């Protein structure tokens, strides 16, 4: 498994829409309602033009297996990701969180944050496996990873 990140472009609009509207993805999202295509198109266009949002497709040998987004606030990046339905349960999410740590360092972030609904056991385990610190909030869990002082950081 050799994953790489590629910046999202306009050509990925339908792919991201389909991943976002997947039944399992909607169930695990904080907003569980289906997304209307016209709303997605507006959101996607705005997202591509937002300097505080980085969006990437995740590829394994030129096959897109998922998507990840970082919403940036100063030196903090909040993670949102989805693995394509047919690639779930194969370790892609673990590898993806590891890769996004490197990308976040490259763009100058110091902290990564993820928020996961309490019942989303798989995502919770993924963040813990990747050494994020878990905090229980009301109705969800927050995961924090400090990029500065990361044991893999070179001095």
C-alpha positions as CSV (number, residue, x, y, z in Angstrom):
1,X,0.0,0.0,0.0
2,X,1.7,3.2,-1.3
3,X,-0.6,6.1,-0.6
4,X,-0.2,9.6,-2.0
5,X,-2.2,12.8,-1.7
6,X,-3.3,14.9,-4.6
7,X,-5.0,18.2,-4.3
8,X,-8.7,18.1,-5.2
9,X,-9.7,19.8,-8.4
10,X,-12.9,20.5,-10.1
11,X,-12.7,17.1,-11.8
12,X,-13.2,15.4,-8.4
13,X,-16.5,17.1,-7.6
14,X,-18.7,14.0,-8.4
15,X,-16.3,11.6,-6.7
16,X,-16.4,13.6,-3.5
17,X,-20.2,14.0,-3.8
18,X,-20.6,10.2,-4.1
19,X,-18.3,9.5,-1.1
20,X,-20.0,12.1,1.0
21,X,-23.5,10.7,0.3
22,X,-22.6,7.1,1.0
23,X,-25.0,5.6,3.5
24,X,-22.3,4.7,6.0
25,X,-20.6,8.2,5.6
26,X,-23.9,10.0,6.3
27,X,-24.6,7.8,9.3
28,X,-21.2,8.7,10.8
29,X,-21.4,12.4,9.9
30,X,-22.6,15.0,12.4
31,X,-25.1,16.1,9.8
32,X,-26.8,12.8,8.7
33,X,-29.0,14.3,6.0
34,X,-28.4,13.4,2.4
35,X,-26.6,16.2,0.5
36,X,-28.3,17.8,-2.4
37,X,-26.1,18.0,-5.5
38,X,-26.6,21.7,-6.1
39,X,-25.6,22.4,-2.4
40,X,-22.6,20.2,-2.8
41,X,-21.5,22.0,-6.0
42,X,-21.7,25.4,-4.2
43,X,-19.8,24.0,-1.2
44,X,-17.2,22.4,-3.4
45,X,-16.5,25.5,-5.4
46,X,-16.3,27.6,-2.2
47,X,-14.0,25.0,-0.7
48,X,-11.6,25.0,-3.6
49,X,-11.3,28.7,-3.3
50,X,-11.0,28.8,0.5
51,X,-7.3,29.4,1.5
52,X,-8.1,27.9,4.9
53,X,-9.2,24.6,3.5
54,X,-7.0,21.9,2.0
55,X,-8.7,19.0,0.2
56,X,-6.9,15.9,-1.1
57,X,-7.9,12.7,-2.9
58,X,-6.0,9.7,-1.6
59,X,-4.5,7.4,-4.2
60,X,-3.1,4.0,-4.0
61,X,-1.3,3.3,-7.4
62,X,-3.4,5.9,-9.2
63,X,-6.7,4.5,-7.8
64,X,-8.6,6.9,-5.6
65,X,-9.4,5.2,-2.3
66,X,-10.6,8.2,-0.3
67,X,-10.6,11.8,0.5
68,X,-9.3,14.0,3.3
69,X,-9.9,17.7,4.2
70,X,-8.1,20.0,6.6
71,X,-9.9,23.1,7.8
72,X,-7.2,25.4,9.1
73,X,-7.5,27.9,11.9
74,X,-4.1,29.5,12.6
75,X,-1.8,26.5,13.3
76,X,-4.5,24.0,13.9
77,X,-6.0,21.7,11.2
78,X,-9.3,19.9,11.7
79,X,-9.5,16.6,9.9
80,X,-12.4,15.2,7.9
81,X,-11.9,12.1,5.8
82,X,-13.8,9.4,4.0
83,X,-12.6,6.1,2.6
84,X,-14.3,4.9,-0.6
85,X,-16.8,2.1,0.3
86,X,-15.0,-0.7,-1.5
87,X,-11.7,0.1,0.2
88,X,-12.9,0.2,3.9
89,X,-11.5,-2.2,6.4
90,X,-8.2,-2.6,4.6
91,X,-6.0,-0.2,6.6
92,X,-6.3,2.9,4.4
93,X,-7.6,5.2,7.1
94,X,-4.6,4.3,9.4
95,X,-2.1,5.0,6.6
96,X,-4.0,8.2,5.6
97,X,-3.8,9.7,9.1
98,X,-0.1,9.0,9.2
99,X,0.4,10.7,5.8
100,X,-1.7,13.7,6.7
101,X,0.6,14.3,9.7
102,X,3.5,14.8,7.3
103,X,1.4,17.1,5.0
104,X,0.3,19.1,8.0
105,X,3.9,19.7,9.1
106,X,4.8,20.7,5.5
107,X,2.2,23.5,5.5
108,X,3.2,24.7,9.0
109,X,0.5,23.3,11.2
110,X,1.2,22.4,14.8
111,X,-1.9,20.6,15.9
112,X,-4.4,18.2,14.2
113,X,-7.9,17.7,15.5
114,X,-10.5,15.1,14.7
115,X,-14.1,14.9,15.9
116,X,-15.9,11.5,15.8
117,X,-19.4,10.5,16.8
118,X,-19.4,8.2,19.9
119,X,-20.9,5.3,18.0
120,X,-18.3,5.4,15.1
121,X,-16.0,2.8,16.7
122,X,-13.8,2.3,13.6
123,X,-12.8,6.0,13.2
124,X,-12.3,6.2,17.0
125,X,-9.9,3.2,16.9
126,X,-8.1,4.7,13.9
127,X,-7.3,8.0,15.7
128,X,-6.2,6.1,18.8
129,X,-4.0,3.8,16.7
130,X,-2.3,6.9,15.2
131,X,-1.4,8.3,18.6
132,X,-4.1,11.0,18.8
133,X,-5.1,11.9,22.4
134,X,-8.7,11.1,23.0
135,X,-11.1,13.5,24.9
136,X,-14.7,12.6,25.5
137,X,-17.1,15.4,24.7
138,X,-20.9,15.5,24.9
139,X,-22.1,13.1,22.2
140,X,-18.7,12.8,20.4
141,X,-15.0,12.2,20.9
142,X,-12.3,14.8,20.1
143,X,-8.8,13.6,19.0
144,X,-5.7,15.8,19.2
145,X,-2.3,15.2,17.8
146,X,0.5,17.7,18.5
147,X,2.9,17.8,15.5
148,X,5.6,19.7,17.4
149,X,7.4,17.3,19.6
150,X,6.1,14.3,17.6
151,X,8.5,11.4,18.3
152,X,9.1,11.1,14.5
153,X,10.0,14.8,14.1
154,X,13.6,15.4,13.1
155,X,15.6,17.9,15.2
